[in-house]
Amino acid sequence: MTAHPPHLHRLVIFGATGDLAGRMLLPALYNLEAHGHLTADLKIIGAARSDLDLAAFHASVRENLDKRVGDIDEAVWAKFAARLTYCRADVTSPEGLSPLAAALQGAPAVFYLALSPSLYGAVCAALDKAGLACGDCRIVIEKPIGHDLKSSEAINAEVAQAFDEARVFR
């Protein structure tokens, strides 16, 4: 019998200020909030290189939602914004992930790589070396992974160094 994975309370979006997060992920998460499909204790941590404070991150998310969702329900926005935090981080080095480690406070997370696949291996290695790729953590990687079979196999092998297959979602 297989044990169920633990309930995860943290979603970290690497590349949170980028195009994929702005066009797809954050609007989808807002809509999940609007329909009551997010657990009450879920925190969403945006991580990127951009030097933003929380207010600027919230303004950026709101701007993207205004463009893509249409009419924003202010009560839903307030609830969604309360989940959102921001962490400036260099995702390719263990030292650069120190602010994220502090923000997670030891809680396991789902890491969503809204980044170029060429960075997947470096990010996974940095998460592992920083002690953030714990057994209860999961990682989500976007397809296409690489530009051909050889590059896809290489990237998947790098990801597998930090996350076993059961913890990788594509």
ZIGIZI-V297478 format. One record per run of one state. SS is the DSSP state (H for helix, E for strand, C for the rest). FROM is the first residue (numbers start at 0). LEN is the number of residues. If there is no record, write none. Layout:
BEGIN
ss=(SS | SS)
from=(FROM | FROM)
len=(LEN | LEN)
END
This chain:
BEGIN
ss=(C | E | C | H | C | E | C | H | C | H | E | C | H | C | E | C | H | C | E | C | H | C | H | E | C)
from=(0 | 9 | 14 | 18 | 34 | 42 | 48 | 53 | 68 | 73 | 83 | 88 | 94 | 104 | 109 | 113 | 116 | 129 | 137 | 141 | 148 | 160 | 164 | 167 | 169)
len=(9 | 5 | 4 | 16 | 8 | 6 | 5 | 15 | 5 | 10 | 5 | 6 | 10 | 5 | 4 | 3 | 13 | 8 | 4 | 7 | 12 | 4 | 3 | 2 | 1)
END
